[in-house]
């Protein structure tokens, strides 16, 4: 591998004082049956060795928090910014009350083996007004911030209207968007980038590989239609896969580099489930794609 810790650059991150690596580590798939305790420990620590210093998890990702906690034991926690979420714990899913929010954060602290969190995101509300209501999730996270238990507060959701509403409070430091800024769909650019710049909010671009559609493996067209309904069934990811196959181009490199070049203070986030996928993501983040490849790709798909 050509990648190494010095090659993953640090970035400004909105108004936060954090300087995360350009590539973050999403740990959703480390929590499920595709991974194990041992594979998570190996994968997370390998990511840190390769220069990733932003780790994201959630109570809603099955065993993820517990496994990440194991991986960050023995001093590894001190080497990363650690982010989790509130509102999607299986025992209190969709409960954005102050009491449930504090309970969720305390549970996360215990599983992760830490006494503070660098960031907590309000996770996937179906109605943004509920967590923003007085004495609900946002207010409680701000109280935890005052106490030094949570250092930054954000929102992780797909709806850009929810992102904008939360940013307008002036209390949100970070927004996470997924499946809406990648080679296939760029709706986040129009939906939230301007507001993020205006409010000094950092952006996390999750699912840079389209949840498996842009990794270089042949995409399933039905899966693509489910994930990108706005494309009205047009199999763009499959066309991109075929074009890259014919031209000897690594689609994974294109997908990652596109997100890393987003015109907003942001980091990209991959979601591996083992050490090999961690290394592939870092390789993509440190790859150099020649201009002539981008020019040819843009001529075919209108994206570069």
DRENDO-1510 file (C-alpha; in Angstrom, 1 decimal, always signed):
<recs>
REC; n; res; u; v; w
REC; 1; UNK; +0.0; +0.0; +0.0 .
REC; 2; UNK; +1.1; +3.5; -0.8 .
REC; 3; UNK; -1.0; +5.1; +1.9 .
REC; 4; UNK; +0.4; +6.2; +5.2 .
REC; 5; UNK; -0.4; +8.4; +8.1 .
REC; 6; UNK; +1.4; +11.5; +6.7 .
REC; 7; UNK; -0.7; +11.3; +3.5 .
REC; 8; UNK; -4.1; +11.9; +5.1 .
REC; 9; UNK; -4.3; +15.6; +5.5 .
REC; 10; UNK; -6.0; +17.4; +8.4 .
REC; 11; UNK; -8.8; +19.8; +7.7 .
REC; 12; UNK; -10.6; +22.8; +9.2 .
REC; 13; UNK; -14.0; +21.7; +10.4 .
REC; 14; UNK; -16.4; +24.6; +10.4 .
REC; 15; UNK; -16.3; +26.7; +13.6 .
REC; 16; UNK; -15.1; +23.7; +15.7 .
REC; 17; UNK; -11.5; +23.6; +16.9 .
REC; 18; UNK; -11.2; +20.0; +15.6 .
REC; 19; UNK; -8.8; +19.2; +12.8 .
REC; 20; UNK; -10.0; +15.9; +11.6 .
REC; 21; UNK; -8.4; +13.7; +8.9 .
REC; 22; UNK; -9.9; +14.2; +5.5 .
REC; 23; UNK; -11.3; +10.7; +5.7 .
REC; 24; UNK; -13.4; +9.6; +8.7 .
REC; 25; UNK; -14.2; +6.1; +9.9 .
REC; 26; UNK; -17.9; +5.2; +9.9 .
REC; 27; UNK; -18.4; +2.2; +12.1 .
REC; 28; UNK; -22.0; +1.1; +11.2 .
REC; 29; UNK; -20.8; -2.1; +9.5 .
REC; 30; UNK; -18.4; -2.9; +12.3 .
REC; 31; UNK; -21.5; -3.4; +14.4 .
REC; 32; UNK; -23.3; -6.1; +12.5 .
REC; 33; UNK; -22.8; -9.6; +11.4 .
REC; 34; UNK; -20.3; -8.7; +8.7 .
REC; 35; UNK; -17.8; -8.1; +11.4 .
REC; 36; UNK; -16.8; -9.4; +14.8 .
REC; 37; UNK; -15.1; -8.1; +18.0 .
REC; 38; UNK; -11.7; -9.1; +16.7 .
REC; 39; UNK; -12.2; -7.7; +13.2 .
REC; 40; UNK; -13.5; -4.4; +14.6 .
REC; 41; UNK; -10.5; -4.0; +17.0 .
REC; 42; UNK; -8.1; -4.8; +14.1 .
REC; 43; UNK; -9.9; -2.6; +11.6 .
REC; 44; UNK; -10.3; +0.5; +13.8 .
REC; 45; UNK; -6.7; +0.4; +15.0 .
REC; 46; UNK; -5.5; -0.1; +11.5 .
REC; 47; UNK; -7.5; +3.0; +10.5 .
REC; 48; UNK; -5.8; +5.0; +13.2 .
REC; 49; UNK; -2.4; +3.8; +12.3 .
REC; 50; UNK; -3.1; +5.0; +8.7 .
REC; 51; UNK; -3.9; +8.5; +9.9 .
REC; 52; UNK; -7.7; +8.4; +10.4 .
REC; 53; UNK; -8.6; +10.4; +13.5 .
REC; 54; UNK; -12.4; +10.8; +13.3 .
REC; 55; UNK; -14.5; +7.8; +14.4 .
REC; 56; UNK; -18.2; +7.7; +14.1 .
REC; 57; UNK; -20.6; +5.2; +15.7 .
REC; 58; UNK; -24.2; +5.0; +17.0 .
REC; 59; UNK; -26.4; +3.1; +19.5 .
REC; 60; UNK; -28.4; +2.1; +16.4 .
REC; 61; UNK; -25.5; +0.2; +14.8 .
REC; 62; UNK; -26.1; -3.0; +16.7 .
REC; 63; UNK; -22.8; -3.9; +18.5 .
REC; 64; UNK; -20.8; -1.0; +17.1 .
REC; 65; UNK; -20.4; +1.1; +20.2 .
REC; 66; UNK; -19.3; -1.8; +22.4 .
REC; 67; UNK; -16.9; -3.0; +19.7 .
REC; 68; UNK; -15.5; +0.4; +19.1 .
REC; 69; UNK; -15.0; +0.8; +22.8 .
REC; 70; UNK; -12.9; -2.4; +22.8 .
REC; 71; UNK; -10.9; -1.0; +19.9 .
REC; 72; UNK; -10.2; +2.3; +21.6 .
REC; 73; UNK; -9.1; +0.8; +24.9 .
REC; 74; UNK; -5.4; +0.9; +26.0 .
REC; 75; UNK; -4.8; +4.5; +24.9 .
REC; 76; UNK; -6.3; +4.4; +21.4 .
REC; 77; UNK; -9.2; +6.7; +22.5 .
REC; 78; UNK; -6.7; +9.6; +23.0 .
REC; 79; UNK; -5.8; +9.4; +19.3 .
REC; 80; UNK; -9.2; +10.2; +17.8 .
REC; 81; UNK; -12.2; +12.4; +17.8 .
REC; 82; UNK; -15.1; +10.2; +18.8 .
REC; 83; UNK; -18.6; +10.8; +17.7 .
REC; 84; UNK; -21.8; +9.0; +18.5 .
REC; 85; UNK; -25.5; +9.7; +18.1 .
REC; 86; UNK; -28.7; +10.0; +20.1 .
REC; 87; UNK; -32.3; +9.2; +19.2 .
REC; 88; UNK; -31.9; +5.7; +17.7 .
REC; 89; UNK; -31.1; +3.4; +20.6 .
REC; 90; UNK; -33.1; +0.2; +20.0 .
REC; 91; UNK; -34.6; +0.5; +23.5 .
REC; 92; UNK; -35.8; +4.1; +23.0 .
REC; 93; UNK; -35.8; +4.6; +19.3 .
REC; 94; UNK; -37.4; +7.9; +18.2 .
REC; 95; UNK; -37.4; +9.3; +21.8 .
REC; 96; UNK; -35.8; +12.8; +21.6 .
REC; 97; UNK; -36.8; +13.8; +25.1 .
REC; 98; UNK; -34.2; +15.3; +27.4 .
REC; 99; UNK; -34.3; +12.3; +29.7 .
REC; 100; UNK; -33.9; +9.8; +26.9 .
REC; 101; UNK; -31.1; +11.9; +25.3 .
REC; 102; UNK; -29.1; +12.0; +28.5 .
REC; 103; UNK; -29.7; +8.3; +29.1 .
REC; 104; UNK; -28.5; +7.5; +25.6 .
REC; 105; UNK; -25.3; +9.6; +26.0 .
REC; 106; UNK; -24.5; +8.0; +29.4 .
REC; 107; UNK; -25.0; +4.5; +27.9 .
REC; 108; UNK; -22.7; +5.4; +25.0 .
REC; 109; UNK; -20.0; +6.7; +27.4 .
REC; 110; UNK; -20.1; +3.4; +29.2 .
REC; 111; UNK; -19.9; +1.2; +26.1 .
REC; 112; UNK; -17.2; +3.4; +24.5 .
REC; 113; UNK; -15.1; +3.5; +27.7 .
REC; 114; UNK; -14.7; +7.2; +27.7 .
REC; 115; UNK; -15.8; +10.1; +29.9 .
REC; 116; UNK; -16.5; +12.6; +27.1 .
REC; 117; UNK; -17.5; +12.6; +23.5 .
REC; 118; UNK; -16.1; +15.0; +20.9 .
REC; 119; UNK; -19.5; +15.1; +19.1 .
REC; 120; UNK; -23.0; +13.8; +19.5 .
REC; 121; UNK; -25.4; +14.0; +16.6 .
REC; 122; UNK; -29.2; +14.0; +16.9 .
REC; 123; UNK; -29.9; +10.9; +14.7 .
REC; 124; UNK; -32.6; +10.4; +12.1 .
REC; 125; UNK; -35.6; +12.3; +13.5 .
REC; 126; UNK; -38.8; +11.9; +11.5 .
REC; 127; UNK; -39.9; +15.4; +12.6 .
REC; 128; UNK; -37.1; +17.9; +13.3 .
REC; 129; UNK; -39.3; +20.0; +15.5 .
REC; 130; UNK; -39.4; +17.3; +18.2 .
REC; 131; UNK; -35.7; +17.2; +19.0 .
REC; 132; UNK; -35.5; +21.0; +18.7 .
REC; 133; UNK; -38.4; +21.7; +21.0 .
REC; 134; UNK; -37.7; +23.2; +24.4 .
REC; 135; UNK; -36.2; +20.8; +26.9 .
REC; 136; UNK; -35.7; +18.1; +24.3 .
REC; 137; UNK; -32.7; +16.6; +22.6 .
REC; 138; UNK; -30.9; +19.8; +21.5 .
REC; 139; UNK; -31.3; +21.5; +24.8 .
REC; 140; UNK; -30.1; +18.5; +26.7 .
REC; 141; UNK; -27.1; +18.1; +24.4 .
REC; 142; UNK; -26.3; +21.8; +25.0 .
REC; 143; UNK; -26.4; +21.2; +28.8 .
REC; 144; UNK; -24.1; +18.2; +28.4 .
REC; 145; UNK; -21.8; +20.5; +26.3 .
REC; 146; UNK; -21.8; +23.0; +29.1 .
REC; 147; UNK; -20.7; +20.2; +31.5 .
REC; 148; UNK; -17.9; +19.2; +29.2 .
REC; 149; UNK; -19.3; +15.7; +28.5 .
REC; 150; UNK; -20.2; +16.6; +24.9 .
REC; 151; UNK; -17.9; +19.0; +23.0 .
REC; 152; UNK; -19.9; +19.5; +19.8 .
REC; 153; UNK; -23.5; +19.0; +18.8 .
REC; 154; UNK; -24.9; +18.1; +15.4 .
REC; 155; UNK; -27.5; +16.4; +13.3 .
REC; 156; UNK; -27.3; +13.3; +11.2 .
REC; 157; UNK; -30.2; +12.8; +8.8 .
REC; 158; UNK; -31.0; +12.6; +5.1 .
REC; 159; UNK; -33.5; +15.5; +4.9 .
REC; 160; UNK; -31.8; +18.7; +3.8 .
REC; 161; UNK; -34.8; +20.7; +5.1 .
REC; 162; UNK; -34.0; +19.2; +8.5 .
REC; 163; UNK; -30.4; +20.2; +8.2 .
REC; 164; UNK; -31.2; +23.8; +7.3 .
REC; 165; UNK; -33.8; +24.1; +10.1 .
REC; 166; UNK; -31.2; +22.8; +12.6 .
REC; 167; UNK; -28.4; +25.0; +11.4 .
REC; 168; UNK; -30.7; +28.0; +11.6 .
REC; 169; UNK; -30.8; +27.6; +15.4 .
REC; 170; UNK; -27.2; +28.7; +15.6 .
REC; 171; UNK; -26.5; +25.8; +18.0 .
REC; 172; UNK; -25.5; +23.1; +15.6 .
REC; 173; UNK; -21.7; +22.6; +14.9 .
REC; 174; UNK; -21.8; +19.6; +12.5 .
REC; 175; UNK; -24.3; +18.1; +10.0 .
REC; 176; UNK; -23.9; +14.6; +8.6 .
REC; 177; UNK; -25.5; +13.9; +5.2 .
REC; 178; UNK; -25.5; +10.5; +3.5 .
REC; 179; UNK; -26.2; +9.2; +0.0 .
REC; 180; UNK; -26.7; +12.7; -1.2 .
REC; 181; UNK; -23.2; +13.8; -2.2 .
REC; 182; UNK; -21.4; +11.3; -4.4 .
REC; 183; UNK; -20.8; +10.6; -8.1 .
REC; 184; UNK; -24.4; +9.7; -8.7 .
REC; 185; UNK; -26.3; +12.4; -6.7 .
REC; 186; UNK; -25.1; +15.8; -5.5 .
REC; 187; UNK; -28.3; +17.2; -4.0 .
REC; 188; UNK; -26.5; +18.1; -0.8 .
REC; 189; UNK; -24.5; +20.7; -2.7 .
REC; 190; UNK; -27.6; +22.8; -3.4 .
REC; 191; UNK; -29.4; +21.6; -0.2 .
REC; 192; UNK; -27.0; +22.4; +2.6 .
REC; 193; UNK; -23.5; +23.6; +1.5 .
REC; 194; UNK; -24.5; +27.3; +1.3 .
REC; 195; UNK; -26.1; +27.3; +4.7 .
REC; 196; UNK; -23.2; +25.3; +6.2 .
REC; 197; UNK; -20.8; +28.0; +5.0 .
REC; 198; UNK; -23.0; +30.8; +6.2 .
REC; 199; UNK; -23.3; +29.3; +9.7 .
REC; 200; UNK; -19.8; +28.0; +10.0 .
REC; 201; UNK; -21.1; +24.4; +10.3 .
REC; 202; UNK; -18.9; +21.4; +9.4 .
REC; 203; UNK; -20.2; +18.8; +7.0 .
REC; 204; UNK; -19.7; +15.0; +7.1 .
REC; 205; UNK; -20.2; +13.4; +3.7 .
REC; 206; UNK; -21.1; +9.8; +4.6 .
REC; 207; UNK; -21.6; +6.9; +2.3 .
REC; 208; UNK; -19.1; +8.1; -0.2 .
REC; 209; UNK; -19.2; +4.7; -2.0 .
REC; 210; UNK; -23.0; +4.8; -2.2 .
REC; 211; UNK; -23.4; +2.0; +0.4 .
REC; 212; UNK; -21.6; -0.4; -1.9 .
REC; 213; UNK; -22.6; +0.9; -5.3 .
REC; 214; UNK; -19.4; +2.7; -6.0 .
REC; 215; UNK; -16.8; +0.4; -4.7 .
REC; 216; UNK; -15.8; -1.2; -8.0 .
REC; 217; UNK; -17.9; -4.2; -7.6 .
REC; 218; UNK; -20.8; -4.5; -10.1 .
REC; 219; UNK; -23.8; -2.6; -8.7 .
REC; 220; UNK; -27.2; -4.2; -8.3 .
REC; 221; UNK; -29.6; -2.1; -10.3 .
REC; 222; UNK; -32.5; -2.8; -8.0 .
REC; 223; UNK; -30.4; -1.7; -5.1 .
REC; 224; UNK; -29.4; +1.4; -6.9 .
REC; 225; UNK; -33.1; +2.3; -7.6 .
REC; 226; UNK; -33.8; +2.0; -3.9 .
REC; 227; UNK; -30.9; +4.2; -2.8 .
REC; 228; UNK; -31.2; +6.8; -5.5 .
REC; 229; UNK; -34.9; +7.2; -6.2 .
REC; 230; UNK; -34.4; +10.7; -7.5 .
REC; 231; UNK; -32.6; +9.3; -10.5 .
REC; 232; UNK; -36.0; +7.8; -11.5 .
REC; 233; UNK; -34.6; +4.3; -12.1 .
REC; 234; UNK; -31.6; +5.4; -14.3 .
REC; 235; UNK; -28.8; +3.0; -13.5 .
REC; 236; UNK; -26.1; +5.6; -13.3 .
REC; 237; UNK; -23.8; +3.7; -10.9 .
REC; 238; UNK; -23.9; +0.7; -13.1 .
REC; 239; UNK; -23.0; +2.8; -16.1 .
REC; 240; UNK; -20.1; +4.3; -14.2 .
REC; 241; UNK; -19.0; +0.8; -13.1 .
REC; 242; UNK; -19.1; -0.3; -16.7 .
REC; 243; UNK; -17.2; +2.8; -18.0 .
REC; 244; UNK; -14.5; +2.4; -15.4 .
REC; 245; UNK; -14.2; -1.3; -16.2 .
REC; 246; UNK; -13.7; -0.5; -19.9 .
REC; 247; UNK; -11.2; +2.3; -19.3 .
REC; 248; UNK; -9.2; +0.6; -16.6 .
REC; 249; UNK; -10.1; +3.1; -14.0 .
REC; 250; UNK; -10.7; +2.5; -10.3 .
REC; 251; UNK; -14.2; +3.6; -9.5 .
REC; 252; UNK; -13.5; +3.6; -5.8 .
REC; 253; UNK; -10.8; +6.2; -6.3 .
REC; 254; UNK; -13.1; +8.4; -8.3 .
REC; 255; UNK; -15.9; +8.2; -5.7 .
REC; 256; UNK; -13.6; +9.1; -2.8 .
REC; 257; UNK; -11.7; +11.9; -4.5 .
REC; 258; UNK; -14.9; +13.5; -5.7 .
REC; 259; UNK; -16.2; +13.7; -2.1 .
REC; 260; UNK; -12.8; +14.9; -0.8 .
REC; 261; UNK; -13.0; +17.8; -3.2 .
REC; 262; UNK; -16.4; +19.0; -2.1 .
REC; 263; UNK; -16.6; +22.9; -1.9 .
REC; 264; UNK; -17.4; +23.1; +1.8 .
REC; 265; UNK; -15.5; +22.5; +5.1 .
REC; 266; UNK; -16.0; +18.8; +5.3 .
REC; 267; UNK; -14.7; +15.3; +5.6 .
REC; 268; UNK; -15.6; +12.2; +3.7 .
REC; 269; UNK; -16.6; +9.1; +5.6 .
REC; 270; UNK; -16.3; +5.5; +4.6 .
REC; 271; UNK; -18.0; +2.5; +6.3 .
REC; 272; UNK; -15.8; -0.5; +6.2 .
REC; 273; UNK; -16.3; -3.8; +8.1 .
REC; 274; UNK; -12.8; -5.1; +8.2 .
REC; 275; UNK; -9.1; -4.2; +7.9 .
REC; 276; UNK; -9.0; -4.8; +4.1 .
REC; 277; UNK; -11.8; -2.4; +3.5 .
REC; 278; UNK; -10.2; +0.2; +5.8 .
REC; 279; UNK; -7.0; +0.0; +3.7 .
REC; 280; UNK; -8.9; +0.2; +0.5 .
REC; 281; UNK; -10.6; +3.4; +1.7 .
REC; 282; UNK; -7.4; +5.0; +2.8 .
REC; 283; UNK; -5.8; +4.0; -0.6 .
REC; 284; UNK; -8.7; +5.7; -2.4 .
REC; 285; UNK; -8.3; +8.8; -0.2 .
REC; 286; UNK; -4.6; +9.1; -1.0 .
REC; 287; UNK; -4.9; +8.2; -4.7 .
REC; 288; UNK; -4.1; +10.6; -7.5 .
REC; 289; UNK; -6.5; +10.6; -10.4 .
REC; 290; UNK; -5.0; +12.1; -13.5 .
REC; 291; UNK; -6.8; +15.2; -15.0 .
REC; 292; UNK; -7.4; +13.3; -18.3 .
REC; 293; UNK; -9.3; +10.7; -16.5 .
REC; 294; UNK; -11.6; +13.2; -14.8 .
REC; 295; UNK; -12.0; +15.0; -18.2 .
REC; 296; UNK; -13.1; +11.8; -19.9 .
REC; 297; UNK; -15.4; +10.9; -17.0 .
REC; 298; UNK; -16.9; +14.4; -17.0 .
REC; 299; UNK; -17.6; +14.2; -20.7 .
REC; 300; UNK; -19.5; +11.0; -20.2 .
REC; 301; UNK; -21.3; +11.7; -16.9 .
REC; 302; UNK; -21.1; +15.5; -16.3 .
REC; 303; UNK; -19.3; +15.0; -13.0 .
REC; 304; UNK; -15.8; +15.7; -11.9 .
</recs>
